Amino acid sequence: MQSGAPSLPVEAAELATWPCGCLSLDARGIVLTVNRALCRLVQLSAEQIVGQPFDRLLSNASRVLYQSYLQPLLQLHGHVEEFALTLRQSEGGSPDVLVYTGRREADDSAVLDMVLAPIRQRRRIEDEMLRIKRAADQAPGLVFQLLQLADGGLHFPYASEAIRRLYAVTPDQARASADQVFRQLHADDRQALQVAMRQAAREGSDLHCIYRLRAPDGSPRWHELQATQRHLAHGSILWHGHIADITERKQMQAAVAEQQTLERVHRARNEFLSRVSHELRTPLNGILGFAQLLESDKADNLSIEQQERLRLLRSSGQHLLQLINQVLEVTRLEAGQMEVQMQTLELAPQLELALSQMQPQAGSAGVALLPLEVAAGLAVQADALRLQQVLLNLLSNAIKYNRPGGHVRLSVQELDGGLCIAVSDTGPGLSARQQAELFQPFQRLGAEKTTVEGYGLGLVISRHLVTLMGGRLTLHSEPGAGCRFEVHLAMPVGLGAAFDRPGDHPAAALDAGAGGACGTVLYVEDNPVNAMLMEAIVGMRPGLRLSLATDGASALAAARAAPPELLLLDMHLPDISGMALLPALRRIEAMADVPAIMVSAAAAEEDVAAARAQGFVGYWTKPLDVDQTLREFDRLLPPRPRSDPPSPQVATRADPTP
């Protein structure tokens, strides 16, 4: 304090080092003493303050408040605590302070002692706390403090506004008791939460729990609670944490898990069907192959009855093969693994081709195929192969489920900017209930109890194929009035579109006059029956010589000893796969350009694609069609000149390497 300034009383001198401003006033409000902290706060010296009215240190607004409110309170009660005022600094500042006052008697007069505590930090903290509270209240989850008493009682000292939405409870209700919150939990999960809290408290670890509850609107919900703990006196624990509604996350996880389960089921089903197909095709290769060979030989020593049995044998095998193919086709369609090659097709040739193929079946059933009704020049956007498949399925059903002496009509009309191809029959027709059950796999509507052959898959496949081609397959029928199946497909956009017709791209001509193909064929096959069948097929081409190997090692040895002109590899071999064997064979100099064919009972499209990517020029699926196999030999190998005498048909066998 500067020289000449009034000395501070003992009590005031003891407060000279306080960080808060201290002063004393007389009954009129005149400053009697002041400490250094107050001088610094108002940026005035003690001489400038002492002897002056206290309100000269205040801002205009606080001066009014002091005179009209604070002074009357002091006269009435003698003390005031935490009264906020704003001071006025000499340099224009305006610090806020909290005023604490008390009255005492000194020298027969009343003295008012006053402490002024700056509240800059408090204001900053309050503002920060306000921002934090607003952020907590606006957060989607619940921010909370949960007090766990020693007797097990629970209540929320603090809960953000989210508690209203999550539990339909107000923060005040939660402060009184946590029961209204936790009783909404599923009974099992409520008990699990209590166990988790006890364990976390015992171990001093964080608390994490996911539980179920019934939301206020009745819907099932999932909540996730995470909290840290702080131990208080008397065995209480204060949990600081957050609760989030994770229902959507749980639903997404459940959906992903369900999708993964479905994918596993689909994969397992596809693998099972593929395996079953492979195991069935392998023996069918021998059954159908040798049946075809016996029929082609037309052996004189077979009686008429034996020839009929042979025909039934082949027919039964073909029916089994058809079932296998259809089951796999349905599987590929449902899995979205089938593609179509859309092109512009002139419609009349496609329909005529389908009718000509169905004529033998119609003749055997005593059903007439009426003349085709189609305008010349009509074209359609479709996959030629799949369109034929659909037409043959529909025509076959119209013949099978018709009546003797009935007829089938194939007609076309333009409708809604597209073409409607209709197959109508004079069969018994279908009721509404039967129509509702028709397009289901293996559903034959009672026909399975009759002699009519079928598997209940043709229509399922046809509808999938028509949908893939961007069209739709519909049915119109009434009991006693037959059925009318309609295939709706788009017409080409624009006029004068070029047609892709069967026969536009000529196939390689067969040089049958020269006696068929000649050369050496190396066939790698571990199944003895399949090897015998290939020996018999090759035997029908005098110019061919067959070399047999039963595994990869013996195939490599045979190729080095006598390089063939054609490779036939089975997919599954004892020591290596056909896929892996081909690159090994290609490393033999003489085998670099020899055409290779995969011969396998695996019929999945991905197997075919993988083989072509590996370098195979063809893929022959078992059971083999003998005529088609011979045509492929003639296409892939050079013809035998007429002057060459037939060579003895002896198959050489490469012994498997031990």
C-alpha positions in Angstrom: 0.0 0.0 0.0 1.3 3.4 -0.9 2.7 5.9 1.8 0.0 8.1 3.3 -2.7 5.6 2.8 -4.8 4.7 5.8 -3.5 1.7 7.6 -5.5 -1.5 7.4 -7.0 -2.9 10.7 -5.6 -6.2 11.9 -8.4 -8.2 10.3 -7.9 -6.5 6.9 -4.1 -6.8 7.1 -4.4 -10.6 7.4 -6.4 -10.6 4.1 -3.8 -8.5 2.3 -2.4 -11.5 0.4 -5.8 -13.0 -0.5 -6.4 -13.5 -4.2 -9.9 -12.1 -3.7 -10.7 -8.4 -3.3 -11.5 -7.4 0.3 -12.7 -4.1 1.7 -14.8 -2.7 4.5 -17.6 0.0 4.4 -19.1 2.2 6.9 -22.9 2.4 7.4 -23.1 5.0 4.6 -21.3 2.7 2.1 -18.0 4.7 2.2 -14.9 2.5 1.7 -12.8 2.3 4.9 -10.2 -0.2 3.9 -9.1 -2.1 0.8 -6.6 -4.9 0.0 -4.1 -5.1 -2.9 -6.2 -7.7 -4.8 -9.1 -5.3 -5.1 -6.8 -2.5 -6.2 -5.6 -4.8 -9.0 -9.1 -5.9 -9.9 -10.4 -2.3 -10.4 -7.0 -0.9 -11.6 -7.0 1.9 -9.0 -4.7 2.7 -6.1 -5.8 2.4 -2.5 -5.8 6.3 -2.2 -8.2 6.4 -5.1 -10.6 4.0 -3.5 -10.6 4.7 0.3 -13.0 7.4 1.3 -15.1 7.0 -1.8 -18.5 5.5 -2.0 -18.4 1.8 -2.9 -20.8 2.1 -5.8 -18.3 4.3 -7.7 -16.5 1.0 -8.3 -19.5 -0.6 -10.0 -20.9 -0.5 -13.5 -24.0 1.6 -14.1 -26.3 -1.5 -14.1 -24.7 -2.9 -11.0 -24.8 0.5 -9.2 -28.6 0.5 -9.7 -28.8 -3.1 -8.4 -26.6 -2.3 -5.4 -28.6 0.8 -4.4 -32.0 -0.6 -5.0 -31.5 -4.2 -3.9 -28.3 -5.1 -2.2 -28.2 -2.2 0.4 -31.8 -2.9 1.6 -30.9 -6.6 2.0 -27.8 -5.7 4.0 -29.8 -3.4 6.3 -32.5 -6.1 6.7 -30.3 -9.2 7.2 -26.8 -7.9 7.8 -25.2 -10.3 5.3 -25.5 -11.4 1.7 -23.7 -14.4 -0.1 -22.9 -14.9 -3.8 -24.5 -11.7 -5.1 -23.3 -11.1 -8.6 -22.1 -7.6 -9.5 -20.0 -6.1 -12.3 -17.1 -3.8 -11.4 -15.8 -0.9 -13.5 -12.1 -0.8 -14.3 -10.2 2.4 -15.0 -9.2 1.2 -18.4 -12.7 0.3 -19.4 -12.9 -3.3 -18.4 -15.9 -4.8 -16.5 -15.0 -7.9 -14.4 -17.8 -9.9 -12.8 -17.5 -10.7 -9.1 -19.5 -12.6 -6.5 -20.1 -10.5 -3.4 -19.9 -12.0 0.1 -20.8 -9.6 2.9 -21.1 -9.6 6.7 -21.8 -6.9 9.3 -19.8 -6.4 12.5 -19.6 -3.7 15.3 -16.5 -1.6 15.6 -16.0 1.5 17.8 -19.7 1.8 18.5 -20.5 1.7 14.8 -21.4 -0.9 12.2 -18.8 -1.9 9.7 -19.6 -4.0 6.6 -16.8 -6.4 5.5 -17.0 -7.4 1.9 -15.2 -10.0 -0.2 -15.4 -9.8 -4.0 -14.4 -13.0 -5.8 -13.8 -12.8 -9.5 -16.0 -15.2 -11.4 -14.2 -15.3 -14.8 -13.2 -19.0 -14.4 -16.6 -19.8 -12.9 -18.4 -18.3 -15.8 -16.2 -20.1 -18.3 -16.8 -23.3 -16.5 -20.5 -22.7 -16.3 -20.6 -21.9 -20.0 -18.6 -25.0 -20.7 -20.9 -27.1 -18.5 -23.9 -25.6 -20.3 -22.4 -26.6 -23.7 -21.7 -30.1 -22.4 -25.2 -30.4 -21.1 -26.7 -29.3 -24.3 -24.5 -31.7 -26.3 -25.5 -34.5 -23.9 -29.2 -33.7 -24.2 -28.9 -33.6 -28.0 -26.9 -36.8 -28.3 -28.9 -39.8 -29.6 -27.8 -41.9 -26.6 -28.3 -41.4 -22.8 -25.4 -39.8 -20.9 -25.8 -40.6 -17.2 -24.4 -40.9 -13.7 -25.7 -43.9 -11.8 -25.2 -44.0 -8.0 -25.2 -47.5 -6.6 -25.6 -47.4 -2.8 -24.2 -49.9 -0.4 -27.7 -51.3 0.3 -28.2 -52.0 -3.4 -30.4 -48.9 -4.2 -29.9 -47.2 -7.5 -30.7 -43.7 -8.8 -29.4 -41.4 -11.4 -27.8 -38.2 -10.0 -27.7 -37.0 -13.7 -29.4 -38.3 -16.8 -29.6 -36.5 -20.1 -32.8 -35.7 -21.9 -32.5 -38.9 -24.0 -33.9 -40.8 -21.0 -37.4 -39.5 -21.9 -37.2 -41.1 -25.4 -35.5 -44.3 -24.4 -37.5 -45.1 -21.3 -40.4 -42.7 -21.1 -38.9 -41.4 -17.7 -38.0 -37.8 -16.8 -34.6 -36.9 -15.4 -36.2 -36.0 -12.1 -37.9 -39.4 -11.9 -34.6 -41.1 -12.6 -32.9 -39.0 -9.9 -35.5 -40.3 -7.4 -35.0 -43.9 -8.3 -33.7 -46.1 -11.2 -36.4 -48.7 -10.8 -38.6 -47.1 -13.5 -35.8 -47.6 -15.9 -34.5 -51.1 -15.1 -37.8 -52.7 -14.6 -38.4 -52.2 -18.4 -35.5 -54.6 -19.1 -36.2 -58.2 -20.0 -36.1 -60.3 -16.8 -33.2 -62.4 -17.9 -31.2 -59.4 -19.1 -32.0 -57.4 -15.9 -30.5 -60.2 -13.8 -27.5 -60.4 -16.2 -26.9 -56.7 -15.8 -26.9 -57.0 -12.0 -24.4 -59.8 -12.1 -22.2 -57.8 -14.5 -22.3 -54.7 -12.2 -21.3 -56.8 -9.1 -18.5 -58.4 -11.1 -17.2 -55.1 -12.5 -17.3 -53.5 -9.0 -15.5 -56.5 -7.5 -12.8 -56.4 -10.2 -12.6 -52.6 -10.5 -13.2 -52.9 -14.3 -15.4 -51.1 -16.7 -19.0 -52.2 -17.2 -20.4 -53.3 -20.5 -23.7 -54.9 -21.1 -26.2 -55.4 -23.9 -29.8 -56.1 -22.9 -33.3 -56.3 -24.3 -36.3 -54.3 -23.3 -39.8 -53.4 -24.4 -39.9 -49.8 -25.7 -42.7 -47.4 -24.6 -44.5 -48.0 -27.9 -44.4 -51.7 -27.3 -41.7 -52.6 -29.8 -38.7 -54.8 -28.8 -35.5 -52.9 -28.5 -31.8 -53.6 -27.8 -29.7 -51.2 -25.6 -26.0 -51.2 -24.9 -24.6 -49.8 -21.6 -21.0 -48.8 -21.1 -19.7 -47.2 -17.9 -16.7 -46.6 -15.7 -16.8 -46.6 -11.9 -15.6 -44.4 -9.0 -15.8 -45.6 -5.5 -17.3 -43.2 -2.9 -17.5 -43.3 0.9 -19.7 -45.8 2.7 -19.4 -48.4 0.0 -21.2 -46.5 -2.7 -20.2 -46.6 -6.4 -20.8 -43.8 -8.9 -21.0 -45.1 -12.5 -20.3 -42.6 -15.3 -21.6 -44.0 -18.7 -23.6 -44.0 -21.8 -26.6 -46.0 -23.1 -27.2 -46.4 -26.8 -30.1 -47.9 -28.7 -28.5 -50.5 -30.9 -31.7 -52.1 -32.3 -30.9 -51.2 -35.9 -27.4 -52.6 -35.5 -28.7 -55.8 -34.1 -31.3 -56.1 -36.9 -28.6 -55.5 -39.4 -26.4 -58.2 -37.8 -29.3 -60.6 -37.7 -30.0 -59.8 -41.4 -26.3 -60.4 -42.3 -26.3 -63.6 -40.2 -29.5 -64.8 -41.9 -28.1 -63.9 -45.3 -24.8 -65.8 -44.5 -26.9 -68.8 -43.3 -28.9 -68.7 -46.5 -25.7 -68.5 -48.6 -24.3 -71.4 -46.7 -27.5 -73.4 -47.3 -27.4 -72.5 -51.0 -23.7 -73.5 -51.2 -24.3 -76.7 -49.4 -27.3 -77.5 -51.6 -25.4 -76.6 -54.8 -22.4 -78.7 -53.7 -24.7 -81.6 -52.8 -26.6 -81.5 -56.0 -23.4 -81.1 -58.0 -21.9 -84.1 -56.2 -25.1 -86.1 -56.7 -25.1 -85.1 -60.4 -21.5 -86.2 -60.7 -22.1 -89.5 -59.0 -25.2 -90.2 -61.1 -23.7 -89.1 -64.4 -20.7 -91.4 -64.0 -22.6 -94.7 -64.2 -25.1 -93.2 -66.7 -22.1 -92.6 -69.0 -21.7 -96.4 -69.2 -25.4 -97.2 -69.3 -26.4 -94.8 -72.0 -23.1 -95.1 -73.9 -23.2 -98.8 -74.3 -27.0 -98.7 -75.0 -26.3 -96.3 -77.9 -23.5 -98.5 -79.2 -25.7 -101.6 -79.1 -28.5 -99.8 -80.9 -26.1 -98.5 -83.6 -24.6 -101.9 -84.1 -28.1 -103.3 -84.8 -26.8 -106.8 -83.8 -28.6 -109.6 -85.6 -28.4 -111.8 -82.5 -30.8 -109.6 -80.6 -34.4 -110.7 -80.6 -37.2 -108.2 -81.0 -38.0 -108.5 -77.3 -34.3 -107.8 -76.4 -34.2 -104.8 -78.8 -37.3 -103.4 -77.0 -35.7 -103.9 -73.6 -32.6 -102.1 -75.0 -34.8 -99.3 -76.1 -36.5 -99.1 -72.6 -33.0 -99.2 -71.0 -31.9 -96.2 -73.1 -35.2 -94.4 -72.6 -35.1 -94.8 -68.8 -31.5 -93.6 -68.7 -32.4 -90.5 -70.8 -35.3 -89.8 -68.4 -32.9 -89.9 -65.4 -30.4 -87.7 -67.2 -33.2 -85.2 -68.0 -34.2 -85.1 -64.3 -30.6 -84.5 -63.3 -30.2 -81.7 -65.8 -33.5 -80.0 -64.8 -32.7 -80.2 -61.1 -29.3 -78.5 -61.7 -30.9 -76.0 -64.0 -33.4 -75.0 -61.4 -30.6 -74.6 -58.9 -28.6 -72.4 -61.2 -31.7 -70.3 -62.0 -32.6 -69.8 -58.3 -28.9 -68.9 -57.5 -28.8 -66.3 -60.4 -26.0 -68.2 -62.1 -27.6 -68.5 -65.5 -27.1 -65.9 -68.2 -28.9 -65.4 -71.5 -27.5 -64.2 -74.9 -30.1 -61.8 -76.2 -30.3 -61.4 -80.0 -32.8 -60.5 -82.7 -34.5 -63.6 -83.9 -37.0 -64.1 -86.8 -39.8 -65.8 -85.0 -41.3 -68.1 -87.7 -38.2 -70.3 -88.1 -37.9 -70.7 -84.3 -41.5 -71.8 -84.0 -41.3 -74.2 -87.0 -38.2 -75.8 -85.5 -40.0 -76.4 -82.2 -43.1 -77.9 -83.9 -41.0 -80.2 -86.0 -39.1 -81.5 -83.0 -42.4 -82.2 -81.1 -44.1 -84.0 -84.1 -43.0 -87.5 -83.1 -44.2 -87.1 -79.5 -47.6 -85.7 -80.7 -48.0 -88.6 -83.2 -47.3 -91.2 -80.5 -49.9 -89.5 -78.2 -52.6 -89.1 -80.9 -52.6 -85.3 -80.6 -52.6 -83.1 -83.7 -50.3 -80.1 -84.0 -52.3 -77.5 -85.9 -50.6 -75.4 -88.6 -48.5 -72.5 -87.3 -50.2 -69.1 -87.1 -47.6 -66.4 -87.4 -47.2 -63.4 -89.6 -44.2 -63.3 -91.8 -41.3 -60.9 -90.8 -42.1 -60.9 -87.0 -38.9 -60.7 -84.9 -38.3 -61.1 -81.2 -35.6 -60.2 -78.7 -34.6 -63.5 -77.0 -31.9 -66.1 -76.5 -32.3 -68.7 -79.3 -31.3 -71.7 -77.2 -33.5 -70.7 -74.2 -36.5 -69.8 -76.4 -36.4 -73.2 -77.9 -36.2 -74.8 -74.4 -39.3 -72.8 -73.3 -41.2 -73.7 -76.5 -40.4 -77.4 -76.2 -41.4 -77.5 -72.5 -44.8 -75.8 -73.2 -45.5 -77.9 -76.3 -44.5 -81.2 -74.5 -46.8 -80.4 -71.6 -49.6 -79.5 -74.0 -49.2 -82.9 -75.7 -48.8 -85.0 -72.5 -51.7 -83.5 -70.6 -54.1 -83.4 -73.6 -56.7 -86.0 -74.6 -56.5 -88.6 -77.4 -57.7 -86.9 -80.6 -57.1 -83.5 -79.2 -54.9 -80.8 -80.7 -52.3 -78.2 -79.8 -52.2 -74.7 -81.4 -49.1 -72.5 -81.5 -49.9 -68.9 -82.4 -48.4 -65.4 -82.2 -50.0 -61.9 -81.9 -48.7 -58.5 -81.4 -49.7 -57.2 -78.0 -48.8 -54.1 -75.9 -45.7 -53.3 -78.0 -44.4 -56.9 -77.8 -45.2 -60.3 -79.1 -47.4 -62.9 -77.3 -46.5 -66.5 -78.2 -49.4 -68.7 -77.1 -49.5 -72.5 -76.7 -53.1 -73.7 -76.4 -54.3 -77.3 -75.8 -57.6 -79.2 -75.5 -56.8 -80.9 -72.2 -58.9 -81.0 -69.0 -57.9 -77.5 -67.9 -57.0 -76.3 -64.4 -58.9 -74.9 -61.4 -57.9 -71.7 -59.7 -56.4 -73.7 -56.8 -54.4 -75.9 -59.2 -53.1 -72.8 -61.0 -51.9 -71.3 -57.7 -49.8 -74.4 -57.0 -48.6 -75.0 -60.6 -45.3 -73.1 -60.7 -43.6 -74.9 -57.8 -40.8 -77.4 -58.2 -41.9 -81.1 -58.4 -45.6 -80.0 -58.3 -47.5 -82.2 -60.8 -51.0 -81.6 -59.5 -51.7 -85.3 -59.1 -50.3 -86.4 -62.5 -47.6 -88.3 -60.6 -50.2 -90.9 -59.9 -50.8 -91.5 -63.7 -48.7 -93.0 -66.4 -47.8 -89.5 -67.8 -44.1 -89.0 -67.5 -42.6 -85.8 -66.0 -41.0 -84.3 -63.0 -42.8 -81.0 -62.3 -39.8 -78.9 -63.2 -40.3 -77.8 -66.8 -42.7 -74.9 -66.1 -40.6 -73.7 -63.2 -37.6 -73.6 -65.5 -39.6 -72.0 -68.3 -40.9 -69.1 -66.2 -37.3 -68.4 -64.9 -35.9 -68.4 -68.4 -38.7 -66.1 -69.8 -38.0 -63.7 -66.9 -34.3 -63.7 -67.7 -35.1 -62.8 -71.3 -37.1 -59.8 -70.0 -40.5 -61.3 -70.5 -43.3 -63.0 -68.6 -45.1 -66.4 -68.7 -48.8 -66.4 -68.0 -51.5 -69.0 -67.8 -55.2 -68.8 -68.7 -57.3 -71.9 -68.0 -60.7 -73.2 -66.8 -61.7 -76.7 -65.8 -62.8 -78.5 -69.0 -61.6 -75.7 -71.3 -57.9 -76.6 -71.7 -54.9 -74.4 -71.0 -53.4 -71.5 -72.8 -49.8 -70.6 -71.8 -48.6 -67.2 -73.1 -44.9 -66.1 -73.5 -44.7 -62.3 -73.7 -41.4 -61.0 -75.1 -40.2 -57.7 -76.5 -39.9 -56.9 -80.1 -36.6 -55.5 -81.5 -36.3 -51.7 -81.3 -36.3 -50.1 -84.8 -37.1 -51.5 -88.2 -35.0 -53.6 -90.5 -33.1 -55.4 -87.7 -30.9 -58.3 -88.9 -32.1 -61.7 -88.0 -29.9 -64.4 -86.4 -31.3 -67.6 -87.9 -30.2 -71.1 -87.3 -27.9 -72.0 -90.2 -26.6 -68.5 -90.7 -23.3 -69.6 -89.3 -22.3 -72.9 -91.1 -20.6 -75.5 -89.0 -17.5 -77.2 -90.1 -18.3 -79.9 -92.6 -17.8 -83.6 -91.7 -15.6 -85.4 -94.2 -17.5 -88.6 -93.8 -16.6 -89.8 -97.3 -12.9 -89.9 -96.3 -13.7 -92.4 -93.5 -13.8 -90.1 -90.5 -11.0 -88.7 -88.3 -7.5 -90.3 -87.9 -4.8 -89.8 -85.3 -3.9 -90.8 -81.7 -6.1 -89.8 -78.8 -4.7 -89.8 -75.3 -7.6 -90.4 -72.8 -6.8 -89.9 -69.1 -9.6 -91.7 -67.1 -9.5 -93.7 -63.9 -13.0 -95.2 -64.2 -12.7 -98.6 -66.1 -16.3 -98.5 -67.4 -15.7 -95.0 -68.9 -12.4 -96.1 -70.4 -14.2 -99.2 -72.0 -16.9 -96.9 -73.4 -14.3 -94.6 -75.0 -12.6 -97.6 -76.5 -15.8 -98.6 -78.1 -16.6 -95.2 -79.5 -13.1 -94.7 -80.9 -13.5 -98.2 -82.4 -16.2 -96.7 -84.7 -13.5 -94.6 -86.4 -11.0 -96.9 -88.1 -8.4 -94.1 -88.4 -8.3 -93.4 -84.6 -5.9 -95.0 -82.1 -6.6 -94.7 -78.4 -4.0 -94.5 -75.6 -5.3 -94.8 -72.1 -3.8 -93.5 -68.8 -5.4 -93.8 -65.4 -3.6 -91.0 -63.6 -1.5 -87.9 -64.2 1.9 -89.5 -63.9 1.2 -92.2 -66.4 -0.4 -89.6 -68.7 2.8 -87.5 -68.7 4.9 -90.7 -69.4 2.6 -91.6 -72.3 2.7 -88.1 -73.8 6.5 -88.0 -73.7 6.7 -91.5 -75.3 4.2 -90.9 -78.1 2.6 -87.4 -78.3 -1.1 -87.6 -79.3 -3.1 -85.4 -81.7 -5.9 -85.0 -79.2 -6.1 -84.9 -75.4 -9.1 -86.1 -73.4 -8.8 -85.4 -69.6 -11.1 -86.4 -66.8 -11.6 -83.7 -64.2 -11.0 -85.9 -61.1 -7.9 -88.2 -61.2 -6.3 -90.1 -58.3 -3.1 -88.0 -58.1 -4.0 -84.7 -59.8 -7.0 -82.8 -61.2 -7.5 -82.5 -65.0 -7.2 -78.7 -64.6 -3.7 -79.0 -63.1 -2.6 -81.8 -65.4 -3.0 -79.7 -68.6 -0.3 -77.1 -67.7 2.1 -80.0 -66.9 1.4 -81.6 -70.2 1.9 -78.3 -72.0 5.5 -78.2 -70.7 6.3 -81.1 -72.9 7.5 -79.5 -76.2 5.4 -81.7 -78.5 2.3 -81.1 -76.5 2.2 -77.3 -76.6 -0.5 -77.0 -79.3 -2.4 -80.3 -79.0 -6.1 -79.5 -78.5 -7.4 -80.6 -75.1 -11.0 -81.6 -74.1 -12.2 -81.9 -70.6 -14.4 -85.0 -70.2 -16.2 -84.9 -66.9 -19.5 -85.7 -65.1 -19.3 -82.2 -63.4 -21.9 -80.2 -65.3 -21.8 -76.8 -63.5 -21.3 -73.8 -65.7 -18.5 -72.6 -63.5 -16.6 -75.8 -64.2 -17.0 -75.3 -67.9 -15.9 -71.7 -67.6 -12.9 -72.6 -65.5 -11.9 -75.3 -68.0 -12.0 -72.9 -70.9 -10.0 -70.3 -69.0 -7.4 -73.0 -68.4 -7.0 -73.6 -72.1 -9.4 -76.5 -72.9 -11.0 -76.1 -76.3 -14.0 -78.1 -75.4 -16.0 -79.6 -72.5 -17.7 -83.0 -72.9 -20.2 -83.7 -70.2 -20.9 -87.3 -69.2 -22.9 -89.2 -70.1 -21.5 -88.8 -73.6 -23.7 -88.8 -76.7 -22.0 -91.2 -79.0 -23.0 -89.5 -82.3 -22.0 -86.1 -81.0 -18.7 -87.5 -79.7 -17.9 -89.0 -83.1 -18.7 -85.6 -84.8 -16.4 -83.9 -82.4 -13.6 -86.3 -83.3 -14.2 -85.6 -87.0 -14.1 -81.9 -86.3 -11.0 -81.8 -84.2 -8.8 -84.3 -86.1 -7.8 -84.6 -89.7 -9.7 -87.0 -91.9 -8.3 -90.4 -92.9 -7.5 -90.7 -96.6 -9.6 -93.2 -98.5 -6.6 -95.2 -99.6 -5.5 -95.9 -96.0 -6.5 -99.4 -94.9 -8.2 -99.6 -91.5 -5.8 -99.9 -88.7 -6.4 -102.4 -85.9 -8.3 -100.9 -83.0 -6.0 -101.6 -80.1 -6.0 -99.3 -77.1 -2.6 -98.9 -75.4 -2.6 -98.5 -71.7 0.0 -96.5 -69.8 0.7 -98.2 -66.5 0.2 -95.9 -63.5 3.4 -94.9 -61.8 3.7 -96.6 -58.4 
